[in-house]
Amino acid sequence: MLDGIEILNEFKGNDLTDLCEATEAAIEAGGGFGWINPPQREVLESYWTGMLLVPQRIVFVARLDDVICGSGQLVRPGGNNEAQAFQAQLQHAFIAPWARGHGLARGLTLAIEDEARRAGFTVLTLDVRETQDAAIKLYESLGYDRWGLNPYYARVHGEYVRGLHYLKPLDAGVTTGKAPSRAEDRAKDEVS
């Protein structure tokens, strides 16, 4: 695992407090993975405690000077989703503003990719608000391909914010490109 990045299986010492404070700072800076305003501390504590109990989620944390300053989650598909068992999702990634500029977001993303590969996933997907310029730049620099846009992805302060959807092949046998239209698919079927 990359320096400063680890999988969090349990809270030790000030971990829960540090993670809640980093989460609050990220939400206040506009990157709250769903939250617009920081919830009450008890809600955040319950959220993070609950995330460690969900079997399909692996919670990663970033540390700066031994203090948790960010997190991201690798989400595996449920057992009932055989058709998409090859792909996982990177969700809820953030670095607190005070810890940015140290390469932790890149390290966090790469660690999640490595774990997804190790677990046998061939594709990693993610989505992000289009207002998250630094995150978009990071994901695109790491080879994520934008495949979709949701014009009504989020609603922030009464305004809709578009969401961008990305994927990254984790296996050399998986390629990306323009997805064929349904008409192109039907035309291929008729020729076959």
C-alpha positions as CSV (number, residue, x, y, z in Angstrom):
1,M,0.0,0.0,0.0
2,L,1.2,3.5,-0.7
3,D,2.7,5.6,2.0
4,G,0.0,7.4,4.0
5,I,-2.8,5.3,2.6
6,E,-4.3,2.3,4.4
7,I,-7.5,0.1,4.7
8,L,-9.4,1.0,7.8
9,N,-10.8,-2.0,9.6
10,E,-11.3,-0.5,13.0
11,F,-11.0,2.8,14.7
12,K,-8.0,3.3,17.1
13,G,-7.1,6.3,19.2
14,N,-8.5,9.5,17.5
15,D,-9.3,7.9,14.2
16,L,-13.0,8.4,14.3
17,T,-12.7,12.0,15.5
18,D,-10.1,12.8,12.8
19,L,-12.2,11.2,10.1
20,C,-15.2,13.2,11.1
21,E,-13.3,16.4,11.2
22,A,-11.8,15.7,7.8
23,T,-15.2,14.9,6.4
24,E,-16.7,18.1,7.8
25,A,-13.9,20.1,6.2
26,A,-14.4,18.5,2.9
27,I,-18.2,19.1,3.0
28,E,-17.6,22.7,3.9
29,A,-15.3,23.0,0.9
30,G,-18.0,21.7,-1.4
31,G,-16.9,18.0,-1.8
32,G,-19.2,16.3,0.6
33,F,-20.1,13.2,-1.3
34,G,-23.8,13.9,-1.0
35,W,-23.9,16.2,1.9
36,I,-24.3,19.9,1.3
37,N,-23.9,20.9,4.9
38,P,-22.0,19.0,7.6
39,P,-24.5,16.8,9.5
40,Q,-24.4,16.6,13.3
41,R,-21.3,14.8,14.7
42,E,-23.4,11.8,15.9
43,V,-24.6,11.3,12.3
44,L,-21.1,11.3,11.0
45,E,-19.9,8.9,13.7
46,S,-22.8,6.6,12.9
47,Y,-22.1,6.8,9.2
48,W,-18.4,5.9,9.5
49,T,-19.0,3.2,12.1
50,G,-21.6,1.7,9.8
51,M,-19.4,1.8,6.7
52,L,-16.9,-0.5,8.5
53,L,-19.7,-3.0,8.9
54,V,-20.8,-3.2,5.3
55,P,-19.3,-6.3,3.7
56,Q,-19.3,-4.9,0.1
57,R,-17.3,-1.8,1.2
58,I,-13.6,-1.4,1.9
59,V,-12.9,1.9,3.5
60,F,-9.5,3.5,2.7
61,V,-8.1,6.4,4.6
62,A,-5.3,8.9,3.9
63,R,-3.1,10.1,6.7
64,L,-0.9,13.2,6.9
65,D,1.4,13.3,10.0
66,D,-0.5,10.3,11.3
67,V,-3.9,12.2,11.2
68,I,-6.7,10.9,9.0
69,C,-7.3,13.6,6.4
70,G,-9.3,11.8,3.7
71,S,-11.0,8.7,2.6
72,G,-12.4,6.7,-0.3
73,Q,-14.4,3.5,-0.6
74,L,-14.1,0.5,-2.9
75,V,-17.6,-0.8,-3.3
76,R,-18.0,-4.4,-4.6
77,P,-21.2,-5.5,-6.3
78,G,-23.7,-7.5,-4.2
79,G,-24.0,-11.2,-4.6
80,N,-27.2,-10.8,-6.5
81,N,-25.5,-8.8,-9.3
82,E,-23.7,-11.6,-11.2
83,A,-24.0,-9.7,-14.5
84,Q,-21.8,-6.9,-13.2
85,A,-19.6,-8.9,-10.8
86,F,-16.5,-7.9,-12.9
87,Q,-16.7,-4.2,-11.9
88,A,-16.4,-2.3,-8.7
89,Q,-17.0,1.3,-7.8
90,L,-14.8,4.0,-6.3
91,Q,-17.1,6.1,-4.1
92,H,-17.0,8.9,-1.6
93,A,-13.3,9.9,-2.1
94,F,-12.1,13.1,-0.6
95,I,-9.1,14.8,1.0
96,A,-9.6,17.6,3.6
97,P,-8.6,21.0,2.2
98,W,-5.8,21.4,4.8
99,A,-4.1,18.2,3.5
100,R,-4.3,18.8,-0.2
101,G,-1.2,19.2,-2.3
102,H,0.7,16.2,-0.9
103,G,-0.3,13.6,-3.5
104,L,-2.8,11.9,-1.2
105,A,-5.7,12.0,-3.6
106,R,-3.6,10.3,-6.2
107,G,-2.3,7.8,-3.7
108,L,-5.8,7.0,-2.4
109,T,-7.1,6.4,-5.9
110,L,-4.1,4.2,-6.9
111,A,-4.5,2.2,-3.7
112,I,-8.2,1.6,-4.4
113,E,-7.3,0.6,-8.0
114,D,-4.7,-1.9,-6.7
115,E,-7.1,-3.4,-4.3
116,A,-9.7,-3.7,-7.0
117,R,-7.2,-5.5,-9.3
118,R,-6.1,-7.8,-6.5
119,A,-9.8,-8.7,-5.9
120,G,-10.1,-9.7,-9.6
121,F,-12.2,-6.7,-10.8
122,T,-11.5,-5.7,-14.4
123,V,-13.3,-2.3,-14.5
124,L,-13.5,0.4,-11.9
125,T,-16.3,3.1,-12.2
126,L,-16.9,6.4,-10.4
127,D,-19.0,9.5,-10.7
128,V,-18.3,13.0,-9.6
129,R,-20.0,16.4,-9.6
130,E,-18.8,18.5,-12.5
131,T,-17.9,21.3,-10.1
132,Q,-15.1,19.1,-8.7
133,D,-12.4,20.3,-11.0
134,A,-9.4,18.9,-9.2
135,A,-11.0,15.5,-8.9
136,I,-11.9,15.5,-12.6
137,K,-8.4,16.5,-13.5
138,L,-6.9,13.7,-11.3
139,Y,-9.2,11.0,-12.6
140,E,-8.6,11.9,-16.2
141,S,-4.8,12.1,-15.6
142,L,-5.0,8.5,-14.2
143,G,-6.7,7.2,-17.4
144,Y,-10.4,7.3,-16.4
145,D,-12.6,7.6,-19.5
146,R,-15.7,9.8,-19.2
147,W,-18.6,7.8,-20.6
148,G,-21.7,9.7,-19.4
149,L,-23.3,12.8,-18.1
150,N,-26.3,13.1,-15.8
151,P,-27.8,16.6,-16.1
152,Y,-29.6,16.2,-12.8
153,Y,-27.0,14.4,-10.7
154,A,-27.2,16.6,-7.6
155,R,-29.1,19.6,-6.3
156,V,-27.0,22.1,-4.4
157,H,-28.6,25.2,-2.9
158,G,-31.6,24.9,-5.2
159,E,-29.5,24.5,-8.4
160,Y,-29.0,21.3,-10.4
161,V,-25.4,20.2,-10.8
162,R,-24.4,17.8,-13.6
163,G,-22.6,14.6,-12.8
164,L,-19.9,13.0,-14.8
165,H,-19.5,9.2,-15.0
166,Y,-16.1,7.6,-15.5
167,L,-14.7,4.1,-15.9
168,K,-11.2,2.7,-16.0
169,P,-10.2,-0.7,-17.4
170,L,-8.0,-2.5,-14.8
171,D,-7.2,-5.4,-17.2
172,A,-5.4,-5.2,-20.5
173,G,-8.2,-7.2,-22.1
174,V,-10.8,-4.5,-21.5
175,T,-10.8,-1.5,-23.8
176,T,-12.9,1.6,-23.9
177,G,-14.1,3.7,-26.7
178,K,-17.3,5.0,-28.1
179,A,-20.1,2.7,-27.1
180,P,-22.1,1.5,-30.1
181,S,-25.7,2.8,-30.4
182,R,-28.6,0.4,-30.1
183,A,-29.2,0.9,-33.9
184,E,-25.5,-0.1,-34.6
185,D,-26.0,-3.2,-32.3
186,R,-29.1,-4.2,-34.1
187,A,-27.4,-3.8,-37.5
188,K,-24.6,-6.1,-36.4
189,D,-27.1,-8.7,-35.2
190,E,-28.9,-8.6,-38.6
191,V,-25.6,-9.2,-40.5
192,S,-24.6,-12.1,-38.3
